[in-house]
Amino acid sequence: MLGILATIFTVFVMLEHLYILYMEMFAWETRGKAFFAQAMPAIIAICLSLVA
């Protein structure tokens, strides 16, 4: 039972990390800015200069 629970939690964390990876790499110009702007408003300007 504990092994199944650990596997489910591991898969959940993996999917969460893949979603964040997708937002940062592929959807930055569309949905990524809106998603990360709420969490880090001061970082957006720095990130845009690094991306360009």
Number of C-alpha atoms within 10 A of each C-alpha: 5 7 8 9 10 11 11 12 12 12 12 12 12 11 12 12 12 12 12 15 12 13 18 16 11 12 14 16 12 10 12 16 17 12 15 16 12 8 10 10 11 9 11 14 9 9 10 12 8 8 7 5
